[in-house]
């Protein structure tokens, strides 16, 4: 770093103050440089503190209120408020962006599955919501055709011997003659 030589004229009281506030190893010019650097650091810290406003995330706490939940999900606000502390306790990230992702995910579920998904997350102590899985037996039942049952009223039955007017013995005798 290039240095530039400057000349300063100081009053006698400023020179006395410099001499009183420096140790034997520090020169007057070195003390002036130290004071300028301290002033620069202080000023830059003030700029950074005022330029970055700290925005408090309403979802960062372990509890959320019903007014933070979107209007289309108000029916599930009780379950969401009950689940949020469980999520926080399990180490889940609790921020506004995560809350918006969860709300979007909940909207993607079927309306009848939303409540069940939240209840499952509460009872299971889950950090996230998962879609409701359909039972594999339920899916197989849809693919298997229904068995056909014999109903006498729907089908034509062959005539009985009594209806034909013959007895079993006559039928056997006729079969013996045909052979």
KEVO-388154 format. One line per 10 residues: their letters; for each residue x, y, z of N, C-alpha, C. Coordinates in steps of 0.001 Angstrom, whole numbers, plus 500000, padded with zeros to 6 digits. Each point is the difference from the previous one (the first is absolute). Layout:
<recs>
a) X:Y:Z:X:Y:Z:X:Y:Z | ...
</recs>
This chain:
<recs>
xxxxxxxxxx) 500853:498838:500000:499147:501162:500000:500904:501232:500000 | 499745:500901:499088:500819:501211:499883:499651:500965:501122 | 501009:500628:500522:499794:500968:501079:500291:501401:499472 | 499268:500959:500553:500200:501405:499634:500403:500759:501250 | 501019:500813:499850:500482:500776:501136:499155:501266:500115 | 499549:500270:501243:499259:501234:500256:500678:500742:501142 | 499784:501282:500044:500531:500824:501083:498817:500589:500745 | 500056:499917:501355:498906:500530:500812:500555:501027:500973 | 499233:501005:500198:500324:500985:501031:498986:499819:501112 | 500466:499703:501224:499115:499763:501133:500258:501049:501079
xxxxxxxxxx) 498934:500302:500732:500139:500898:501148:500762:499274:501097 | 500501:500732:500951:500806:499412:501078:499172:499055:500867 | 498707:500300:500222:499177:499097:500816:499770:498662:499282 | 499903:499985:498657:499858:498750:499259:501285:499183:500062 | 501133:500673:499954:501287:499302:500097:500156:499398:501394 | 499590:500707:501063:500057:499463:501367:499114:498762:500116 | 498823:500074:499424:499070:498849:500057:500606:498799:499272 | 500586:500211:498830:500650:498915:499269:501120:499384:500832 | 500797:500830:500647:501122:499496:500795:499520:499221:501217 | 498877:500425:500597:499478:499306:501186:499349:498657:499627
xxxxxxxxxx) 499470:499864:498820:499256:498796:499610:500811:499014:499161 | 501282:500203:499855:500822:499058:499266:501037:499415:500940 | 500452:498814:499663:501074:499407:500798:501340:500410:499388 | 501072:499584:500622:501329:500446:499573:500371:499497:498602 | 499445:498866:499585:500364:499401:498725:499192:500567:498831 | 498879:500634:500288:499131:500522:498942:500320:501463:499740 | 500198:500309:498750:500272:501399:499637:498688:500766:499900 | 500114:501316:499920:498797:500829:499863:499266:499670:498695 | 500725:499824:498930:499367:499709:498709:499324:498627:500018 | 500602:499022:500698:499385:498666:500112:498702:500076:500796
xxxxxxxxxx) 499975:500792:501066:498788:500161:500791:498889:500666:499179 | 500360:500974:499189:499004:500650:499138:499417:498978:499026 | 500852:499152:499415:499514:498951:499087:499055:499036:500721 | 500368:499588:501233:499154:499086:500792:498631:500634:500258 | 500014:501283:500388:498733:500694:500266:499126:500104:498738 | 500611:500240:498880:499240:500098:498744:499390:498640:499646 | 500788:498919:500157:499482:498657:499692:498834:499622:500916 | 500107:500317:501294:498899:499737:500931:498752:500756:499590 | 500176:501261:499618:498858:500805:499566:499381:499415:498735 | 500826:499489:499086:499499:499388:498765:499198:498736:500294
xxxxxxxxxx) 500519:499153:500918:499298:498763:500360:498662:500304:500656 | 499990:500968:500904:498765:500380:500687:498972:500492:499003 | 500443:500811:499075:499083:500556:499002:499469:498896:499088 | 500841:499054:499588:499544:498919:499121:499044:499062:500739 | 500225:499771:501308:499066:499185:500787:498644:500662:500095 | 499972:501294:500183:498729:500721:500080:499247:499897:498681 | 500725:500070:498883:499351:499880:498697:499388:498625:499826 | 500717:498950:500376:499468:498650:499822:498825:499746:500919 | 500014:500532:501201:498889:499795:500921:498737:500709:499537 | 500136:501176:499452:498807:500728:499573:499490:499515:498656
xxxxxxxxxx) 500891:499474:499156:499570:499575:498673:499302:498645:500028 | 500309:499151:500953:499353:498693:500067:498958:500015:501105 | 498771:500102:499574:498914:499940:500975:499677:498539:500252 | 499843:499651:501244:499707:498630:500363:498492:499796:499929 | 499593:499118:499094:498586:499680:499854:499715:498743:500814 | 499062:500086:500874:499665:498871:500853:499047:499086:499239 | 500377:498737:499891:499191:499016:499294:498896:499513:500941 | 498718:500188:499636:498923:499591:500902:499894:498484:500150 | 500606:499235:499094:499919:498546:500066:501193:499382:500732 | 500952:500821:500466:501209:499464:500618:499769:499464:501407
xxxxxxxxxx) 498923:500391:500639:499723:499528:501350:499434:498598:500003 | 499812:499465:501197:499462:498649:500103:498477:499982:499899 | 499368:501152:500011:498547:500074:499864:499654:501008:498912 | 498938:499691:499262:499501:500940:499001:498547:500321:500337 | 499530:501112:499490:498631:500416:500273:499151:499791:498754 | 498699:500020:500182:499066:499741:498905:500073:501083:498925 | 500379:501218:500365:500058:501066:498992:501170:499825:499035 | 500963:499123:500301:501113:499728:499091:499635:498963:498933 | 498905:499287:500215:499591:498936:499084:499158:500610:498883 | 500266:499637:498737:499230:500560:498882:498505:499700:500113
xxxxxxxxxx) 499192:500860:499401:498553:499884:500119:499463:498680:499460 | 500567:499484:498917:499484:498769:499423:500312:498769:500849 | 500875:500137:500998:500341:498883:500884:499532:500235:501440 | 499099:500972:500194:499521:500326:501352:499290:498814:500660 | 499394:499116:499186:499313:498833:500566:500966:499092:500756 | 501267:500072:499654:501010:499132:500602:500915:500761:500954 | 499631:501217:500367:500881:500830:500833:500262:499368:501369 | 499002:499381:500582:500202:499344:501295:501033:498895:499922 | 499906:499191:498947:500968:498911:499832:501392:500541:499684 | 500069:501047:499175:501301:500595:499676:500657:500600:501245
xxxxxxxxxx) 499208:500688:500828:500550:500593:501222:500433:498919:500991 | 499327:498855:499984:500381:498890:500881:501265:499298:499492 | 500149:499931:498678:501132:499288:499399:501294:500818:500008 | 499899:501339:499898:501192:500846:499887:500998:499796:501148 | 499580:499957:501288:500973:499765:501086:500663:498623:499901 | 499257:499006:499514:500574:498658:499836:501108:500061:498958 | 499715:500701:498913:500974:500163:498913:501257:500706:500508 | 499826:501067:500781:501120:500772:500548:500825:499138:500959 | 499294:499224:500850:500673:499159:500986:500831:498909:499332 | 499547:499490:498876:500719:498949:499281:501172:500543:499193
xxxxxxxxxx) 500211:501329:500028:501142:500591:499313:499686:500472:498593 | 498731:500078:499664:499618:500488:498684:500247:501496:499886 | 500373:500433:498827:500239:501418:499754:498664:500741:500006 | 499900:501038:500784:498758:500754:500126:500237:501430:499533 | 499761:500228:498723:500149:501331:499415:498785:500284:499134 | 499898:501229:499545:498870:500383:499164:500028:499249:498672 | 501168:499832:499432:500080:499279:498721:499613:498532:500163 | 500396:499372:501103:499618:498611:500253:498491:499911:500227 | 499446:500950:500729:498554:500006:500241:499245:500129:498675 | 500472:500852:499109:499344:500147:498698:500096:498715:499187
xxxxxxxxxx) 501132:499290:500100:500145:498724:499308:499019:498971:500567 | 499842:499996:501316:499071:499057:500637:498564:500327:499597 | 499655:501280:499972:498652:500388:499583:499742:499575:498558 | 500979:500166:499126:499851:499579:498599:499848:498493:499900 | 500776:499284:500791:499918:498540:499993:498632:499543:500494 | 499502:500650:501041:498687:499647:500536:498898:500278:498975 | 500150:501076:499247:499023:500315:498945:500020:498960:498879 | 501144:499354:499789:500104:499015:498921:499286:498690:500337 | 499707:499760:501273:499293:498784:500408:498516:500127:499661 | 499338:498843:499859:498549:500021:499850:499396:500605:501254
xxxxxxxxxx) 498880:500685:499840:499379:500689:501139:499695:499031:501136 | 499515:498805:499665:499664:499040:501051:501252:499405:500670 | 501182:500115:499362:501226:499442:500569:500786:501002:500845 | 499689:501286:499917:500775:501018:500707:499951:499794:501518 | 498803:499812:500513:499838:499823:501448:500727:498741:500458 | 499855:498916:499228:500645:498739:500365:501523:500126:499970 | 500537:500738:499032:501454:500189:499915:500525:500758:501221 | 499275:501041:500422:500414:500751:501195:499889:499138:501261 | 498915:499234:500107:499837:499135:501172:501095:498941:500053 | 500361:499447:498843:501087:499016:499961:501327:500627:500415
xxxxxxxxxx) 500251:501236:499565:501242:500691:500364:500052:500276:501504 | 498862:500317:500590:499949:500267:501443:500240:498711:500783 | 499254:498944:499664:500135:498744:500753:501346:499327:499759 | 500561:500164:498799:501292:499386:499697:501186:500844:500428 | 499769:501269:500383:501092:500881:500383:500900:500340:498825 | 499396:500176:498820:500772:500245:498783:500342:501468:499840 | 501122:500265:499299:500419:501368:499697:499383:500502:498701 | 499412:499102:499221:499448:500395:498710:498659:499307:499795 | 499266:500469:498996:498727:499399:499650:500204:499035:498849 | 499290:498889:500047:500116:499000:498951:498615:499679:499466
xxxxxxxxxx) 499909:499724:498688:498690:499674:499432:499489:498680:500563 | 498686:499888:500032:499363:498782:500495:500148:498923:498938 | 500547:498863:500393:500161:498889:499058:498735:499149:500016 | 499577:499624:498812:498856:499105:499886:500486:498589:500317 | 499132:499222:500627:500346:498637:500350:500219:499181:498737 | 501010:499137:499992:500255:499198:498801:498890:498978:499803 | 499344:499581:501090:498890:499067:499877:498798:500679:499354 | 499842:501281:500305:498910:500768:499412:500211:500148:498489 | 501244:500199:499592:500304:500117:498580:499827:498668:499293 | 500414:498907:500642:499849:498682:499391:498533:499638:499850
xxxxxxxxxx) 499174:500408:500950:498575:499688:499942:499354:500671:498792 | 500516:501144:499599:499448:500680:498840:500379:499287:498713 | 501136:499328:499969:500483:499334:498796:499437:498597:499808 | 499566:499340:501073:499516:498629:499926:498516:500027:499636 | 499596:499207:498967:498572:499961:499657:499207:499282:501091 | 498764:500387:500133:499149:499393:501018:499615:498587:499555 | 500007:499050:500927:499620:498634:499624:498500:499931:499679 | 499658:499072:499089:498590:499822:499640:499433:498870:500839 | 498878:500257:500606:499337:499010:500823:498795:499457:499244 | 499761:498709:500158:498871:499353:499348:498728:500326:500755
xxxxxxxxxx) 499034:500506:499263:498693:500269:500594:498975:499233:499165 | 499226:499169:500662:499029:499149:499299:498949:500830:499282 | 499662:501148:500553:498946:500818:499406:500440:500629:498680 | 501304:500167:499786:500485:500662:498797:500285:499025:498857 | 500263:498732:500282:500418:499047:498972:498914:498948:499743 | 499985:499491:498767:499105:498904:499642:500618:498690:500480 | 499264:499233:500763:500478:498712:500492:499500:498899:499060 | 500762:498959:499857:499505:498880:499190:498778:499380:500695 | 499087:499419:499253:498786:499444:500625:500339:498786:500864 | 499263:499837:501046:500190:498861:500901:499300:498788:499397
xxxxxxxxxx) 500303:498816:500540:499373:498768:499516:498498:500032:500226 | 499627:500575:501135:498573:500077:500302:499301:500864:498970 | 500692:501083:499573:499409:500866:498990:499906:499287:498650 | 500939:499114:499729:499984:499250:498745:499007:498844:500057 | 499574:499655:501196:499046:498908:500186:500657:498646:500014 | 501242:499942:500251:500725:498735:500031:500586:499802:501386 | 500264:498772:500319:500644:499690:501262:501465:499725:499724 | 500791:499913:501013:501423:499763:499863:500244:498622:499395 | 499162:499014:500358:500179:498646:499506:499739:499947:498489 | 498984:500723:499539:499709:500021:498569:501150:500651:499233
xxxxxxxxx) 500580:501020:500548:501102:500685:499350:501198:499068:499866 | 500253:499196:501043:501120:499078:499970:499764:498883:498984 | 498774:499560:499883:499673:498936:499047:500180:500511:498572 | 499604:501291:499784:500142:500575:498654:501459:500161:499633 | 500838:500329:500976:501418:500170:499731:500619:498649:499655 | 499514:498926:500635:500528:498658:499736:499629:499526:498600 | 498858:500386:499473:499567:499579:498678:500748:500767:498903 | 500393:501233:500288:500684:500814:499006:501444:499581:499794 | 500529:499243:500965:501400:499637:499934:500231:498871:499094
</recs>
